């Protein structure tokens, strides 16, 4: 499975993946998922929001155990973020069949669409729509860098955009959702464990900063006469790093758009996107407020107009304690956990669904902690340990 999936959407120059929502690479990934489902005799479904489902047992019976993740990527992302969870879900089912497990609850494997938000700027679009966390009207306003709207992209890929929206009937079928994911950090590497259980997802969001100045000639305009928004932007980037360090949080300006974007032109507009995350809401608010305050001071000093917009936000997500403890019991012992429990600063579909259904996550060790990069890696032995752990969890939940 890994070998078959690996070439799809891979960029030969960077070695990373460009599997963006509703593109040719995404279509190929979806075809791969469907083929894997059908080769195992599972009932395949594509839901109204473009999420894929593969069912063992009656989908309408209710109280189903669901596992899976996503197949799309960030720009030049790694091979493991998302795909490891989907591949492992099929491999865990294969392992349970090898064990002769008898299912007492329906089981579903899933691939959620547009989890990374690389094309339209909003993460977890497929699960957000399903859970009612994103309305069809809001989704219709999403556009990629070429001005193509989400509905247009869906229609070009052969999906009906008129059908998108909340799907409470589908969510009502789910009794538990468990997502396996490569760890995006080094906690497991430092503890020496191959597999861990998630406790919570840090609150996180994306903020857009628009610095508007005055375009002018880079060679003939005196420094004192310039209204250069790049200066304010650059100072704000440094402020974000400083404030994050002070608060014990993280803050990153990872995307920038410049107009007119000429080497010999002073910009008229610099638009930057801030991603910030922290262990608790108060800390996150402190960081973002401080960055916005600094940005406004720098903008005022250079005669720059500033607008800030919060484009997305996800509050802290505590995974279902009972389900989390059940995973610990299945993988450990009754008196204490032998599998570490850890928080994460990364968002996931499991976090979006947490308000609607009981959710939990398993992490597989990442020896370098590198993620969202071609250097992202997990050792084969650890990946197999993750498959076995997921199989044990699914057996404990769905085969009782």
Secondary structure, DSSP 8 states (H G I E B T S, - for coil): -HHHHHTTTB-TTTS-B---TTSHHHHHHHHHHHHHHHHTT-EEEE-TTS-EEEEES-TTSS-EEEEEEE---STTB-SSTTHHHHHHHHHHHHHHHHHT---SS-EEEEEESS-S-TTTS-S-HHHHHHHTSS-HHHHHT-B-TTS-BHHHHHHHTT--GGG-S--HHHHHTEEEEEEEEE-SSSHHHHHT-SEEEEEEE-EEEEEEEEEE---EETTTS-GGG---HHHHHHHHHHHHHHHHHHHT-EEEEEEEEEES--TTEE-SEEEEEEEEEESSHHHHHHHHHHHHHHHHHHHHHTT-EEEEEEEEEE--EE--HHHHHHHHHHHS-SSS-SS-EEEESS--HHHHHTTTS-EEEEEE--SS---SSTT----HHHHHHHHHHHHHHHHHHH--
